[in-house]
Every structure is written in C-alpha cells, then in structure tokens.
Amino acid sequence: MQSLFLPSEIAEMSRLTETATPMDALLATLDLEKLEENLFRGRSPQVGWQRVFGGQVIGQALVAAQRTVDRGRYVHSLHAYFMRPGDPAVPIIYEVDRIRDGSSFATRRVVAIQHGRAIFSMSASFQYDEDGFEHQFKMPDVPMPEDLPGEKELKEKYLVHAPEAIRRYWERPRPIEIRPVSLERYFSRQRPPREGPLQDGALPTQSVWVKAVGAVPDERHLQAAVLAYLSDMTLLDTSLYAHGTSVFDRTLQVASLDHAMWFHRPSRMDDWLLYAQDSPSAHGARGMTRGSLFDRSGVLIASVAQEGLIRKKANE
C-alpha cells in the first residue's frame, strides 16, 4: 500500500531512527502534529516492524487527549481497546472528543484512525491534584536491579544460546531497558513445573525492572505518556508462562485486546521501576494480566490491567 507520508517525511523518520538515541526517537514519536482543533497526526519509527507497538498508540493517544485539557489537570485513568493492527508505514490520525470539563474532572475520548478505519479507541479522565486518604499495596520483595544481569551481561551470557526470535528482540536498541527478576522463562525451552490448571489458587507471576534509557523531561504529562508506553511491555508473557510458552512462540497469535491504567501518584522517569504482574485467568483464547508499577522506594505509582489474544494458529 502506498505510504501517506511525503518522501521528505519518510527520509526524516529514517534519519531520526538511525541517528537519534532510542529515547530521543520515542520522545519525537510522542510529539504529535496538530492538524486542527482536536485533530492530531502521529508517526511511527521506521524500524522494520510489521505492526505498530501497542504502547506507542496508547502513549500517542494520551498525548492527544492531554493537549485538549487544562495544563493543571493530570491523567488519573485510561481505558482502551485495540481494534486493528497499526500500520507503521502510514500516519495515525488521533481525533479527540471533549466529552466533559467539570470543576474537578475532565473526560476525553480518542479514536485512532488509519486507512479510513478506527484501529484503537481510548477514554481518559483527568483531575486537578487534591489531598485525600492514603494507602497502597506493598511492593514485592525481589532483588534490586543492580543485582540482576544488565544488558551487556545479558547479551554476552544468555543471548548466545537463545532462540533467534528472542535474540532479535533483546538485541534491538530500545528506549526502555528491561531486567527480568527471572530469566528462565525467557530462555528455557522447558515447561514450568506446574502444567494444566493451577492448583491452590496460585497465580502465574513475574516481576521485571524497567527504566527509561535516556533523559525524560521533568514534565508530568510527558512522563505519564512514557509510563503508558512502557506499561504495554511484558504483560502477555505473564498469562502465557503457566502454559510453558511466551509471546515468542511462532505457533501463537498474540495481541493486546484492551488496556486499562490508573495513575496513582506522579513519578519521575529517571530511575528503575518495578513492574509486578500476575495473571488471574486464561480462557477462551484470551489471557488476563494485572500489573503494579512501583518506584525503587516502594511507592505504588500506577496499576494496569490488560486482556490479550493468545490463540493457537491453525495448521500448526
């Protein structure tokens, strides 16, 4: 299909992808072009992916919504549905509907459009900062990121014997560094000890440390967009782990279906965050995963819930 970008725009995106740091490229991707009131255009990095990463669409849609609310209101929740795969070769148009502006809360609905069809929709709510009651979950007791293999050690020690699909994923420069607490599920070809239905109410779980690779400006709206971007990472693997497989399994059709996120407390993006996840259920070719994002000191900054398609491909 013919690209809707001008040749000069394609050249600029290719230049940015090749010369900028991964975080610079992400920040540029989140910087939408305003076409008209409530109408924005986003672009995708030209890195050879067949479809647009879901976290990118969530982050861009949140940026579009943020640009239509007062600067003093901050996102506290979003609820999104993925309808069609995004095409990285063409722009994504974001249309914002200003549902309501109340005295405390504002509500927006965003639809992402490609090829004349909706590929994604999101509702988001924004609030002025207020004081109130305080409580939170406790952060799991896990090794700190400095005690886990870094990217260099991971590549030297583990990727040598990893399957090709896993090796390509981990070797690709990314704006977010990931340090799983356990690497076994990523590189082992063995099934986990428990197969079939889980017993005694146990849940498949995983914890990963995540960190922005490069500086994120000290601006809450942009930090929330980067947090939304990374919130789509690693979730579906948690629902697959109990069944001895992962998103790298080529016999599976895997895709995010919906995504919800609650922003509890502001947090800078200049240090590691723990992404603690569990999967309450898998059924009907769908897997459900919940996630909690903590800063290093144990403060809960966001909660996430996502259901994804985990379907066996035909004739496999």
N, C-alpha and C positions, 0 to 999 in steps of 0.2 A: 504494500500500500504506500502511496506517495506521502512523503513527510509534509506536515503543515508548517514546519519551520522554514524560514528563508535560509539560503546557503550560508549567509554570514552568521546566522544564529547557530547553525549546526557547527560551523568552524569554531565559534566562540565556546560552545559547550565542550567540544572535543579538546580545545586548548585548555580550558579550565580543568577538565578531568585529568589531563596529562601533567599539568604543571602545578596545580594548587595542592595543598595538603588535603587529606580526606575531610577534615573538619571545615576547612575553608570552602570546599566543594559543597558540603552539606548546608552550611550557612547560606551560600549562594542559592542553593536549591530551595531553601525555605523563604527566600526573599522574593515574594510574588510580585508580578507586574500588575498594576491596577489598570484595567481596561475601561471601566465605567463605575459608577456608584454600585456597590455590592457585587461587582464582577471582577474576577482576578484570573490571571493566567500563570500556571506553574510549568516548569520544565523538569525533565528527569536527566540524571547523569548518564552519559553515553559510555557505559562500561560493558556492553555486550549481554546484559540480562534480557531474557525473553519477556519478562513482565515487570511491572513497577513494584518495588518493595512496599508492602502494606503500610509499614511505619512511615514511609515518605508521604503517602497520601493522607494519613492521619495528621502528621505534622503540618503539611501544607494547608489542609482544611482548617486546622486550628488557627494558623496564621491568618487565613482569610477571615474567619469569624472575629478574631481579636481586632482586626483593623476596622471593624464596624461598631466597636463598643468603646465607652469612655476608657481612657488610659488607666484610671484608678480602679477599674473592675478587673478581677483576675478569674481565670477559669477555675471552677471547682469540680466540674464533672463533664464528661462527654460520653456519648453512646453512638456507635457507628455500625454500619452494615457494608460489607463488601459485596457488590453485585456482579461485577465482571472484572476479569484481569485487566490491569492497566497496561497500555502500550507505551513503552519508553521512547518510541520514535516520534511521537506527536505530543503537542501540548495537552495539559489538563486544564480545563476551564472550571473555576470554582464560582458557583452562584450562591450568594448569601441571602437568606430570608430573615429580616429583622422581626422575629416573632413578637418580642415584648421587651420594653425597657421599663422596669419598675423602679421603685425608690431604692431597693437594695439589690435586686437581681435583674439580670438581662438574659434573654434566651435567644439563641440563633440556630437556624437550620442551614446546613451547607450541602449542596449537591455537586459532586464532581462529574464532569461530562467529557467524553471523548467520542469522536465519530458520531456525534449527534445523540448519544445514548448515555444514560446515567451509569457510572461504574461504581459509585460509592455515595453514601449519604451519612450525615452526622448531625446530631443535635448536641448543643453545648450550652452550659449555663455559667454565667459569670456573676461575681459578687464583690462588693466592696469589703475590705478587711473589717472584721468585727471580733470583739472579745467574746469568750464563752467557756463552756465546760471543756475539760481536757482529759482524755485517756487514750491509750493505744495498745496494740499488741506488742509483745516483747520480741525483739529481734532474735532469730535462732542463733544458737551457739555454734559457730562454724569457724574454720581457720580464716585468718585475715588474708587479704590479697597478697601481701608481701611474702607470705609463707607458701604460696602456690606458684606453679610454673608460669613464667612470663611468656610473652610472645616469642622471644628469641629461643628460650629453652624448649618451648612447645614445638617449634619448627624443627629444632635440631634433634630432639629426643623422641618425639611422638609421631610427627608427620611422615617420617621416613617410611614407616610401615602402614600408614593409614590408607584406606581406600581412596581412589582418585577423587571422588566427589567431595569427600571430607577434606582432603588435602587442598583442593582448589578453593574451597570456602575459607579455610583458615589462612591460606597464603595471600588472599586478596586484601589489599590495603583497605581498612575500614575506619570510619570516624569514631567508632565505639570499640574499645578493647573489651574482650570478654575473658574472664578467668573462671572456669567452672570449678566448683569445690571438688567434684569428682569427674575425672576424665574417662573413666572406664566405659561409661555408656556411649561415649562418642567414638571410641576406637576399638572396643571389643566387639567381636562377632558372636559372642555367646549371649544366650538369653539370660535375663536376670534370674535369680534363684526361684522367685515365685512366678509361676506361669498360670494362665487361666484366671478365674475370678480371684480378686484379692480377698484375703481372709482377715477376720477380726477387725474389720473396719479400717484397715491400713490403707493409706493413700500413697500413690506414686508421688515422689517429691524430688525436687532438685533445687540447688542454690547456686547462683552464679554471681560473681562480682562484675560490675560493668563500670566503665569510665570513659568520659569523653577524651579522645586523642587530639589534644589541642585546646586552645582557649575558647570558651564560650562567653560572649559579652555578659557583663553583670546587669542583665535586664530581665525581669521576671517573665514577661510574655515570651521572649525568645527561649529562655531556659525551659519553660513549660513545653514549648514546641519540640525542643530537643529531647526532653523526657518522654513526650508522647511518641517520638520517632523510635527511641530505643525500647519502649515498652512492648513492641511487637516482636522483639527478638527472643528466641529460645522457648517460647511458651508451648508451641505444639509438641515439641520434643518431650515435655513432661507427660502428656497424655499418651504418648507412644512408648515410653520407656517400659511400662509394665508389660508390654507385649513383645519385648525383645527387638524393637526396631526404632527407627528415627526418621526425621524428615529427609535424610539422605537415601532412603530406600527407594530405588527406582521403580519398584513394583507398586508403589503407593501414589495415589493422587492426594496431595496435601495442600490445603489453602485455608487462610483465615476466612471465617464467615461473618463474625461480628466481633466487636471490641468495645469494652466499656472501661472507663478510667475515672478515678476520683482523686483529685489533688488535695491532700490534707494540709500540707504545710509547704511553704516555699523552701527551696534548697538550691544552693549554688551547684554548678556542674563541674567544679574543679577538683573533685576527689572521687574516690570509689564509692559506689552504691551497691548494696546487696539486694539482689533480686531473688527472693524466696518464693518458690512456686509449689503448688500441689494440684493434682487432677482428681476431682471428686467423682467423675463419671466418664465413661466412653460407651456409646450405644448408638445404633442407627447410622453408622458411618460418620459419627461426629464425636469429637473429644472436647471435653470442657476442662479449662485450666484457670486457676486463680493465681495472682501474684501480688506480693507485697514488696515495695521498694523502701529500703532503709538507708539512711546515711551512715557513715562509719561509726558515729557515736550511738547509733541505735534508734534514732528518731525516725518514725514512720512518715514518709513524705507522700506516698501515693499507693493506691490499691488498684489492681487491674483484674478484669475477668474477660475471658475470650473463649468462644467455641469455634472449632475448626473442623474442616472436612478431612477425614482420614479414611479414604476409600481404597480398596484393592482395585487395581486396574484390571480390566477384562483381558482374558487370554494370557495372563501372567502365571 
